[in-house]
Amino acid sequence: MSATGIPLTATRDATAARGVVLRLVDRLLDWQDRERQRRHLSSLDDHILADVGLSHGDVDEEVRKPFWRA
């Protein structure tokens, strides 16, 4: 038993669950950011794409990827 009177296994379980939730939220935020970046990339004009060394084909390939794929 911990100093608070809560069994240690319950404390460990709560800590583990919190870790899972935090990893899930982090993953969801990564996916959201990736989707936002791909939308922005698709809006760039030819001049900017040339400056960064990308073609429309490169952009189309990237934009077609599902949000969960890097």
C-alpha positions in Angstrom: 0.0 0.0 0.0 1.2 3.5 -0.8 1.4 6.4 1.7 -2.0 7.6 0.3 -3.7 4.3 1.1 -4.1 3.4 -2.6 -2.7 0.0 -3.5 0.5 0.2 -5.4 -0.9 -1.9 -8.3 -3.6 0.7 -8.8 -1.1 3.5 -8.9 1.1 1.6 -11.4 -2.0 0.9 -13.5 -3.1 4.5 -13.5 0.4 5.6 -14.4 0.6 3.1 -17.3 -2.9 4.2 -18.5 -1.8 7.8 -18.4 1.3 6.9 -20.5 -0.8 5.2 -23.1 -3.2 8.1 -23.3 -0.3 10.6 -23.7 1.3 8.5 -26.5 -2.1 8.3 -28.2 -2.6 12.1 -28.0 0.9 12.7 -29.2 0.3 10.3 -32.2 -2.9 12.1 -33.1 -1.2 15.5 -33.0 1.5 14.2 -35.2 -1.0 13.0 -37.7 -2.9 16.3 -37.6 0.3 18.2 -38.2 1.4 15.9 -41.1 -2.0 16.5 -42.8 -1.7 20.3 -42.3 1.8 20.3 -43.8 0.7 18.3 -46.8 -2.2 20.7 -47.5 0.2 23.6 -47.3 2.7 21.9 -49.6 0.0 21.3 -52.2 -0.8 25.1 -52.2 2.8 26.2 -53.1 3.3 27.7 -56.5 5.9 26.5 -59.1 8.5 29.1 -58.2 8.6 28.0 -54.5 8.6 24.3 -55.4 11.5 24.9 -57.7 13.3 26.8 -54.9 13.0 23.8 -52.6 13.8 21.3 -55.4 10.4 19.6 -55.7 8.3 18.9 -58.7 4.5 18.7 -58.9 4.9 15.0 -59.2 6.8 14.9 -55.9 4.1 17.0 -54.2 1.3 14.9 -55.7 2.9 11.7 -54.4 3.3 13.2 -50.9 -0.2 14.6 -50.8 -1.7 11.2 -51.8 -0.2 9.5 -48.8 -2.6 8.7 -45.9 -2.1 10.9 -42.9 -0.7 8.0 -40.9 2.2 7.4 -43.3 5.4 9.4 -42.9 
